[in-house]
Each structure stands twice: as C-alpha cells, then as structure tokens.
Amino acid sequence: MIYMDNAATTRVTEEVFEAMKPYFCQVYGNPSSVHWAGREARKAVERARRQVACALGADAREIYFTSGGSEADSWALLGAAMAGGQSRRTLVTTKIEHKAVLNAAARLEKTGFTVKYASPGPDGCIFPEEAERLADGDTFMVSTMAANNETGAVQDTAAFADIAHKNGALFHTDAVQAFSCGEWNVHARNIDLLSLSGHKLHAPKGVGALYVREGVLLSPLIFGGAQERGRRGGTENLAAIVGLGCAAELAVRRREETCRVKALLLNRLEKGILNSVQRCTVNGNGPLGRVPGITNITFEDVDGEALLLNLDLKHIAVSAGSACTSGSVDPSHVLLAMGRTREQALSSVRFSLSEENTEQEVDEVISAVKAIVEKLRSMKTGR
C-alpha cells in the first residue's frame, strides 16, 4: 500500500503515540480538577502549550487548544467579528481559502457583515495589490492561508499582514498546511491569529490550536466552563493535546531534513509524471513556490475521480482535492478561482507526500499513473 494523501491527514508517528499513551489510562484526571489527578493532567496540558508556543515563537499564554484547524479558523473569524466594541463590519479574504474560512465568511455575510474576496492569479497566488485594493477603514480582519491545501502554493503572509495593519485591521492566517515546512515567528511576522491542526503534522485528529496575539479581543465560539482561560469551554482533550505538543516540537527539530526529503521526492514524482504522461500540467507554482510535498496535476481528457479510483484499486491513496469536500461532484473551487475550466478541474488529482514515502513508492506511482491514464484515454476515444 502506498499513501500519498498526507495533505488530508498524516499518520500518527510512534513517538507521538508513545507520548500520548500514559494520558489515556494512567494520567487521566480532568485538567480543571484541583486534586492530584487533575494537577498532573494540567501539567501535561501546559507543557504542550509551551511546546506549541515555542514552535511558533509565541508566548504560552497566547496558545488556545481547539478540536482542529476548522474550529480554529471559525473561531478566529467569528470570534473577532463578535468581539466587544467591534464597529468594523468588513472581512477581506480570498477565493482559495479552506472551506472552514469560506463557510465562516458566508456565515458573517448572513449576519450583516461584508466579505470581500481576493482572486488568485493562474499560478494560485493572491496578489497583495488585490487585497490592498479591497481593504479599507471598515475592515476588521484580513484572512489569508499561508499555503494552499490543494496546490501547495505559498502566499505572501508578510505583505497581507502589512496591508491589514495599515488599515487598522487584524491579520489571520491558516497555517495548517504550511507549518511543517517553514520557520515561524508570529511576533516577527506581525501575525495576530494563526490556525494549526494536529493531524497534518503527525499528531492525532481532533486537536488543533489557535494562536491569539496578546491583547487581541476574541469572543468565545464554544461556551462552557473556564477552560482555556475562559475563552473556549469544554474539558480539554488531554491525550490529543499532549500529542500535538510532541508533534509540534518534533516538527521544528526535524523541519530542515523533512523539507529536504519531501522536496526531493516531490521533484522525482513530478518529473516522472510529466516526462512519461502526455498532456498533463502542474497547477500552482507562484513566485514563492509551493510547500514541499504537495502537487496538483491536471490530466487532460481524464476523469480525475476515475484516475483516483483506479489508483485505489492498486492500493495507492491520492486525492481529487480537499478531504473536506470528499463525496462532492463539484469541481475544486480553488482551481476554478485560478481560471481553470470545469473540465480541467475535474481532471485534476492531488498527490501529497510525507517524509515517510520512499523513492521506490514514487516510481511505482509514476508507473501506475502512466498505465491508468493511457487506459482511461483509450476507453474515452474507443481506441
């Protein structure tokens, strides 16, 4: 079996799993309890908070644990919009954001807010000038992802942060796909809010984090007790939080080697496919490049879903786009925003590699893609 859908989710590594294990059956107290069992659990949560903060160049008190990247994105947008004293009513974001951001933006529109959407160029990048044109004195936030989850295209977060702050607005970035392959210092980058998801960096599903710069007003999205310093109710997911802390620390420690390996593997995969399969094109490759490990390729005259299913029959896991839209027959909103036709979008497949993939696996995938594409094209033409 070959797994190349790491942008959808990664495997929990042995080190992360071993770090989590004691917090299922041994240290199992409620972190809010005052007795010894609760205190031990609280220590673990706060240690993980420091690990995530260190990975982001933040202070531990600026890290809030969530159920994942989608909640972190929703909380950033809706929480800032609902914050006390918020007189501004405009959000500036982009057409290529994750559905967590786009659906939160749609919710704001339904409640009377104005949302302005910046369009990408054909390379999948948002021109800062486009966001600058849209932002004004009524803007409360500019929200752009750091790297696109479907194409891997890296966005100029520094430019967008400057645009937001020039207009007196907050800047939020979804760093779910970008975290593992880039150095982060949220204070130096002037980021006000940043979203993370555990299962994209070898931690478990169901845990994430939102960085909130000290002093930023944010209304709760989930109400309950006084957990997360009164900003996010609900008993903390202890073992998963420990896993996220461990994974974040390991990601920073191994970042250089991880990025090097993924870049080499991706280059081998792309060259192999482009050299052996006719009429195929890589989507998204702007001036800042792509995060190592993600490539989105359009195969002309090939149904992307058919290619995916045929690869699955060979026990090769890839994706037709974001896992959050699986089961949908609609073409990728990201590719359509980039100017691809509906047919081109439906003929596209995303390959997302991990440092755990091998050159042998890459070569097997290249061979399988070549054979399947030739078969599907011959079936379509009747030759």
C-alpha atoms as one frame of an Amber mdcrd trajectory, in Angstrom:
protein
   0.000   0.000   0.000   1.243   3.475  -0.892  -0.145   6.508   0.911   0.169
   9.878  -0.846  -2.717  11.805   0.710  -0.828  13.460   3.565  -2.474  16.836
   2.931  -5.714  15.151   4.032  -4.162  13.585   7.121  -0.850  12.162   8.295
  -0.012   9.018  10.209   0.437   9.393  13.965   4.098   8.564  14.471   5.316
   6.115  17.099   6.974   8.897  19.105   3.782  10.920  19.268   1.695   7.860
  20.124   4.102   6.847  22.903   3.917  10.371  24.343   0.109  10.151  24.362
  -0.349   6.659  25.806   0.037   7.483  29.528  -2.761  10.055  29.255  -5.437
   7.527  28.377  -5.232   5.116  31.301  -2.623   6.377  33.761  -2.770  10.171
  33.940  -6.455  10.582  33.219  -7.656  13.350  35.541  -9.690  16.314  34.407
  -7.220  19.209  33.942  -9.677  21.508  35.714  -9.816  19.382  38.879  -7.876
  20.650  41.890  -6.804  17.248  43.252  -3.585  15.403  42.382  -5.028  13.683
  39.299  -6.217  16.983  37.876  -2.932  18.713  38.663  -0.928  16.084  36.770
  -3.231  16.448  33.782  -2.947  20.236  33.948   0.849  19.991  33.925   0.684
  17.963  30.711  -1.634  20.476  29.038   0.583  23.397  29.976   3.713  21.571
  28.820   2.057  21.001  25.429   1.023  24.662  25.333   4.665  25.675  25.821
   5.770  23.259  23.083   3.320  24.721  20.557   4.184  28.277  21.613   7.902
  27.595  21.189   7.285  26.197  17.701   5.538  29.449  16.747   7.807  31.902
  18.549   4.842  32.834  20.743   4.157  33.053  24.462   2.386  30.095  26.054
  -0.499  32.309  27.210  -1.219  33.088  23.527  -1.967  29.443  22.606  -5.508
  28.047  22.842  -6.309  24.410  22.109  -9.208  23.560  19.802 -10.744  20.489
  18.164  -8.768  21.147  14.973  -7.994  23.615  12.221 -11.628  24.134  11.217
 -12.620  25.253  14.694  -9.530  27.458  14.925 -10.407  29.150  11.611 -14.050
  29.590  12.563 -13.145  30.955  15.973 -10.652  33.434  14.537 -13.149  34.925
  12.083 -16.381  34.731  14.074 -14.736  35.485  17.406 -13.066  38.629  16.109
 -16.258  39.767  14.385 -18.299  39.313  17.573 -15.707  40.809  19.916 -16.981
  43.557  22.184 -16.816  47.037  20.718 -16.305  45.791  17.158 -17.655  48.568
  14.956 -15.984  47.449  11.739 -18.066  45.206   9.501 -15.840  44.045   6.622
 -13.740  40.897   6.236 -11.171  40.582   3.445 -10.252  37.032   2.500  -9.595
  35.038  -0.683 -11.419  32.711  -3.047  -8.927  29.878  -2.441  -9.302  29.509
   1.307 -10.192  26.267   3.060 -13.931  25.701   3.465 -13.574  26.390   7.188
 -12.764  30.013   6.359 -15.148  30.331   3.416 -18.114  28.932   5.337 -17.357
  31.113   8.350 -17.210  34.090   5.989 -20.552  33.079   4.492 -21.994  32.961
   8.000 -20.786  36.506   8.618 -22.436  37.666   5.402 -25.744  36.225   6.601
 -25.483  38.274   9.797 -24.890  41.579   8.024 -21.130  41.683   7.558 -19.488
  42.478   4.226 -16.985  39.961   2.877 -14.606  40.848   0.048 -12.838  38.020
  -1.772  -9.451  38.446  -3.443  -8.896  36.359  -6.577  -5.689  34.423  -7.283
  -3.655  34.551 -10.438  -3.320  31.495 -12.701  -0.364  30.385 -10.552  -2.567
  30.075  -7.465  -1.119  33.082  -5.649  -3.031  36.090  -4.370  -1.554  39.389
  -5.453  -1.063  41.614  -2.375  -2.257  44.541  -4.502  -5.618  42.809  -4.811
  -6.031  42.607  -1.031  -4.794  46.182  -0.649  -7.468  47.346  -3.075 -10.180
  45.593  -1.062  -9.122  46.620   2.467 -10.290  49.928   3.943 -11.171  51.616
   7.210 -14.171  49.337   7.739 -12.067  46.152   7.568 -11.794  44.294  10.872
  -9.671  41.425   9.510  -7.643  40.206   6.559  -7.509  36.387   6.467  -5.275
  34.509   4.026  -3.882  30.989   4.213  -0.118  30.560   4.390  -0.107  27.732
   1.832  -2.978  26.311  -0.163  -4.124  22.830   0.800  -4.917  21.790  -2.793
  -1.980  23.199  -4.761   0.612  23.882  -2.056   1.092  27.436  -3.382   2.731
  29.631  -0.724   1.117  33.020  -0.076   2.859  36.252   0.920   1.603  36.451
   4.516   4.046  39.255   5.391   2.533  41.510   2.733  -1.021  40.703   3.827
  -0.173  41.386   7.468   1.172  44.806   6.488  -1.977  45.557   4.494  -4.204
  44.574   7.409  -2.284  46.650   9.925  -2.102  49.711   7.646  -5.895  49.679
   7.748  -6.080  49.098  11.494  -7.314  45.526  10.991  -6.268  42.151  12.372
  -4.383  39.594  10.298  -5.249  35.883  10.487  -3.536  33.066   8.642  -4.470
  29.422   8.265  -1.061  27.726   8.614  -2.404  24.164   8.654  -0.504  23.080
   5.527   2.448  25.441   5.906   3.529  24.823   9.488   5.716  21.757   8.962
   7.884  23.298   6.251   8.673  26.841   7.272  10.152  28.719  10.190   7.556
  30.550  12.224   7.882  33.548  14.490   4.429  35.029  14.813   5.677  38.125
  16.614   8.319  38.901  13.977   5.799  38.233  11.191   3.194  40.514  12.792
   0.557  37.775  12.802  -2.418  38.365  15.094  -4.131  34.975  14.781  -2.857
  31.662  13.380  -4.597  28.295  12.995  -2.974  24.860  13.360  -4.264  21.302
  13.011  -2.658  18.303  14.701  -3.434  15.639  12.152  -1.477  17.466   9.427
   1.784  17.110  11.393   1.647  13.504  12.647  -0.498  14.240  15.716  -3.998
  12.738  16.094  -7.211  14.006  14.564  -9.495  16.079  16.733  -6.974  18.548
  18.109  -5.648  21.880  16.911  -4.609  25.267  18.199  -5.287  28.930  17.666
  -2.566  31.465  18.360  -4.086  34.725  19.592  -1.713  37.650  19.986  -1.816
  39.115  23.492  -4.345  41.937  23.584  -6.478  40.746  20.643 -10.167  40.678
  21.536 -11.889  37.409  20.679 -15.357  36.290  21.723 -15.819  32.596  22.615
 -17.172  30.286  19.964 -17.811  27.412  22.389 -19.346  28.262  25.737 -18.969
  26.215  28.888 -16.650  26.377  31.852 -13.497  28.369  32.452 -11.224  26.160
  30.356  -8.622  27.787  28.119  -8.661  30.845  30.369 -12.379  31.317  29.841
 -12.158  31.623  26.062 -13.055  28.077  24.976 -15.367  25.911  27.051 -15.164
  22.137  27.280 -12.910  19.643  29.012  -9.545  19.535  27.260  -8.732  16.538
  25.034  -5.772  15.640  27.224  -4.050  12.845  25.283  -4.542  14.568  21.924
  -3.170  17.848  23.270  -0.094  16.014  24.534   0.260  14.520  21.055   0.004
  17.927  19.391   2.681  19.348  21.688   5.018  16.468  20.971   4.396  16.622
  17.215   4.984  20.387  17.089   8.291  20.028  18.911   9.422  17.186  16.640
   8.349  19.097  13.525  10.579  22.034  14.449  13.504  19.798  15.348  13.288
  17.874  12.072  11.998  20.604   9.796  15.106  21.044   7.643  15.514  17.327
   6.939  11.770  16.798   6.467  11.537  19.587   3.901  14.640  18.357   2.079
  13.312  14.801   1.744   9.814  15.870   0.711  11.178  18.284  -1.885  13.381
  15.597  -3.438  10.531  13.084  -3.543   8.097  15.600  -5.000  10.565  16.645
  -7.678  11.065  12.991  -8.621   7.299  12.417  -8.767   6.523  15.483 -10.866
   9.359  14.941 -13.318   8.451  11.291 -13.674   4.791  12.002 -14.414   5.423
  14.973 -16.714   8.056  13.059 -18.680   6.035   9.866 -19.071   2.448  11.140
 -19.386   1.454  13.432 -22.215  -0.904  16.401 -21.830  -0.653  16.954 -18.100
   0.029  20.193 -16.219   1.024  21.100 -12.672  -1.348  23.597 -11.032   0.007
  26.322  -8.781   3.619  27.431  -8.782   3.885  31.104  -7.871   6.838  33.347
  -7.065   7.089  31.982  -3.516   6.881  28.392  -4.734   4.996  25.594  -3.033
   5.330  23.796   0.257   7.331  20.598  -0.237   5.143  17.561  -0.667   2.033
  18.835  -2.474   1.395  18.772  -6.212  -1.870  19.129  -8.092  -1.802  17.812
 -11.652  -4.396  18.119 -14.415  -4.563  15.142 -16.793  -6.253  16.279 -19.984
  -9.101  14.027 -21.196  -9.057  12.010 -17.969 -11.758  11.938 -15.296  -9.945
  12.693 -12.052 -12.265  10.542  -9.976 -11.741   7.587 -12.310  -7.979   8.018
 -12.016  -8.264   8.178  -8.236 -10.413   5.029  -8.063  -8.125   3.089 -10.369
  -5.138   4.061  -8.255  -7.075   2.934  -5.194  -7.534  -0.488  -6.794  -3.734
  -0.655  -6.871  -3.678   0.343  -3.178  -2.357   3.829  -3.935  -4.051   6.601
  -1.960  -4.258  10.070  -3.520  -6.976  12.731  -3.597  -9.095  14.731  -6.003
  -8.774  17.764  -3.711  -9.578  18.738  -0.149 -10.744  15.864   2.052 -13.367
  18.237   3.443 -15.192  18.118   0.112 -14.970  14.361  -0.448 -18.132  12.935
  -1.919 -18.830  16.177  -3.749 -19.143  16.062  -7.528 -18.366  19.758  -7.772
 -15.008  20.792  -9.222 -12.371  22.322  -6.952 -13.242  25.908  -6.020  -9.502
  26.591  -5.821  -8.795  25.515  -9.396 -11.855  27.361 -10.710 -10.694  30.536
  -8.956  -7.313  30.089 -10.669  -9.048  30.208 -14.035  -9.167  26.511 -14.812
 -12.237  25.273 -16.659 -14.721  22.953 -15.002 -13.419  20.093 -17.155  -9.808
  20.821 -16.193 -10.704  20.976 -12.511 -12.499  17.639 -12.707  -9.455  16.159
 -14.447  -7.093  17.066 -11.607  -5.575  14.947  -8.854  -3.596  15.974  -5.762
  -0.572  13.975  -4.626   0.689  14.869  -1.157   3.828  13.217   0.159   5.341
  12.695   3.572   8.958  12.289   4.578   7.975   8.666   5.204   7.427   7.996
   1.491  10.262   6.396  -0.485  11.779   6.704  -3.948  10.534   3.198  -4.740
   6.967   4.242  -3.888   7.311   7.334  -6.066   8.479   5.233  -9.011   5.601
   2.785  -8.522   3.110   5.660  -8.531   4.607   7.131 -11.711   4.294   3.757
 -13.457   0.736   3.248 -12.234  -0.387   6.750 -13.248   1.063   6.316 -16.728
  -0.699   2.998 -17.278  -4.049   4.148 -15.885  -4.083   7.438 -17.798  -3.354
   5.598 -21.050  -6.151   3.119 -20.305  -8.705   5.816 -19.433  -7.868   7.875
 -22.509  -8.132   4.849 -24.791 -11.511   3.981 -23.284 -12.706   7.530 -23.904
 -11.609   7.582 -27.542 -12.519   3.947 -28.218  -9.007   3.146 -29.403
